Amino acid sequence: MFGSLGAPEIAIIGVVIILIFGVGKLSGLGKDLGSSIKEFRRAVRDEDAQPPAQQPQAAPPPPPQAPYTPPPPPKTPAGTGDQKNSNIF
């Protein structure tokens, strides 16, 4: 898509990056990147050297609970269920 990058293109990109960020920030960025890679490699090496730990057993599943059943509706006196209350207030 973009083609291959040659030496002149890479040099121009490098000069632009130096102009934008400055030499001080680039050297600090390089130092931080190097220490991060070093720490990552040390962590991977230490993890490989340690024997595998016992896997903790999973907790047993909780006991099943009875399903919720709503209470039955309240009973109304006979003959009042058909009438509607027309009193608004």
CNS distance restraints for C-alpha pairs under 8 A (distance, minus, plus):
assign (resid   5 and name CA) (resid   9 and name CA) 5.93 0.50 0.50
assign (resid   5 and name CA) (resid  10 and name CA) 6.62 0.50 0.50
assign (resid   6 and name CA) (resid  10 and name CA) 6.36 0.50 0.50
assign (resid   7 and name CA) (resid  11 and name CA) 6.09 0.50 0.50
assign (resid   8 and name CA) (resid  12 and name CA) 6.22 0.50 0.50
assign (resid   9 and name CA) (resid  13 and name CA) 6.25 0.50 0.50
assign (resid  10 and name CA) (resid  14 and name CA) 6.12 0.50 0.50
assign (resid  11 and name CA) (resid  15 and name CA) 6.21 0.50 0.50
assign (resid  12 and name CA) (resid  16 and name CA) 6.25 0.50 0.50
assign (resid  13 and name CA) (resid  17 and name CA) 6.22 0.50 0.50
assign (resid  14 and name CA) (resid  18 and name CA) 6.20 0.50 0.50
assign (resid  15 and name CA) (resid  19 and name CA) 6.16 0.50 0.50
assign (resid  16 and name CA) (resid  20 and name CA) 6.18 0.50 0.50
assign (resid  17 and name CA) (resid  21 and name CA) 6.03 0.50 0.50
assign (resid  17 and name CA) (resid  22 and name CA) 7.62 0.50 0.50
assign (resid  18 and name CA) (resid  22 and name CA) 4.88 0.50 0.50
assign (resid  18 and name CA) (resid  23 and name CA) 5.99 0.50 0.50
assign (resid  18 and name CA) (resid  26 and name CA) 7.46 0.50 0.50
assign (resid  21 and name CA) (resid  25 and name CA) 6.13 0.50 0.50
assign (resid  21 and name CA) (resid  26 and name CA) 6.77 0.50 0.50
assign (resid  22 and name CA) (resid  26 and name CA) 6.46 0.50 0.50
assign (resid  23 and name CA) (resid  27 and name CA) 6.17 0.50 0.50
assign (resid  24 and name CA) (resid  28 and name CA) 6.29 0.50 0.50
assign (resid  25 and name CA) (resid  29 and name CA) 5.99 0.50 0.50
assign (resid  26 and name CA) (resid  30 and name CA) 6.11 0.50 0.50
assign (resid  27 and name CA) (resid  31 and name CA) 6.20 0.50 0.50
assign (resid  28 and name CA) (resid  32 and name CA) 6.14 0.50 0.50
assign (resid  29 and name CA) (resid  33 and name CA) 6.05 0.50 0.50
assign (resid  30 and name CA) (resid  34 and name CA) 6.10 0.50 0.50
assign (resid  31 and name CA) (resid  35 and name CA) 6.26 0.50 0.50
assign (resid  32 and name CA) (resid  36 and name CA) 6.11 0.50 0.50
assign (resid  33 and name CA) (resid  37 and name CA) 6.26 0.50 0.50
assign (resid  34 and name CA) (resid  38 and name CA) 6.17 0.50 0.50
assign (resid  35 and name CA) (resid  39 and name CA) 6.08 0.50 0.50
assign (resid  36 and name CA) (resid  40 and name CA) 6.13 0.50 0.50
assign (resid  37 and name CA) (resid  41 and name CA) 6.20 0.50 0.50
assign (resid  38 and name CA) (resid  42 and name CA) 6.26 0.50 0.50
assign (resid  39 and name CA) (resid  43 and name CA) 6.18 0.50 0.50
assign (resid  40 and name CA) (resid  44 and name CA) 6.26 0.50 0.50
assign (resid  41 and name CA) (resid  45 and name CA) 6.12 0.50 0.50
assign (resid  42 and name CA) (resid  46 and name CA) 6.08 0.50 0.50
assign (resid  43 and name CA) (resid  47 and name CA) 6.08 0.50 0.50
assign (resid  44 and name CA) (resid  48 and name CA) 6.26 0.50 0.50
assign (resid  45 and name CA) (resid  49 and name CA) 6.30 0.50 0.50
assign (resid  46 and name CA) (resid  50 and name CA) 6.44 0.50 0.50
assign (resid  76 and name CA) (resid  80 and name CA) 6.89 0.50 0.50
assign (resid  76 and name CA) (resid  81 and name CA) 6.52 0.50 0.50
assign (resid  77 and name CA) (resid  81 and name CA) 7.42 0.50 0.50
assign (resid  79 and name CA) (resid  83 and name CA) 7.68 0.50 0.50
